[in-house]
């Protein structure tokens, strides 16, 4: 089989570059600061989420007084805290009831704790999510988007832009409808990259039992290679995105594990976009 070339490099070499880039992100100071900040934010129970939103509907990130200090921020003077319930385990005797053999020795009680929303604090900015969305609008991005759109539709995948996409997601693939949704606010280059990511999901994950981290690495890795082929550099987004999905696991190992799927899928998409690529012809990408 002739290796698919991307400019002067092969798809396999691009996957190696991806692995090195992801490894580099996860050893950076910025990445460590980001993970440390994430660890400060608990995931709250549904009951507490409702309590928080009832008291402050605009709340986005909440944390205790001292938690904010650890993050280099302080609660502003005169701010009223949001009161939530923290479970705590107390021994039966402390709970004030007579000790009886047939009752558990510990019970869960709740105490009220006070938290504050980020808008009630001042100080250092929080460490940013390291995946930086592409903000550029290039001709290459517009070209790639148009070609991918044709290709997706030829494969029976519908693509639409919709406001009602979940949270901050840039795009989504819905296996049941075999449909891709894109957020409307994306730059031209980010839109091309996101469409490629979701199209890779459509090709690979319509029915799959693979862990989500592997699915995301396969989709984003494929988008990285295809975008490189189109001379669109998505490293600033891709490396951190995959590292984020790997979380505290070895992110480079995740790329190695998914590398052959990334290579195969990217080569397939590139060949469909440009049949000359499969014959081993070098495409000028300067
Ligand atoms: Zn995805």
Boltz pocket constraint, residues with backbone or C-beta under 6 A from the ligand:
constraints:
  - pocket:
      binder: B
      contacts: [[A, 197], [A, 201], [A, 215], [A, 216], [A, 219]]
      max_distance: 6.0
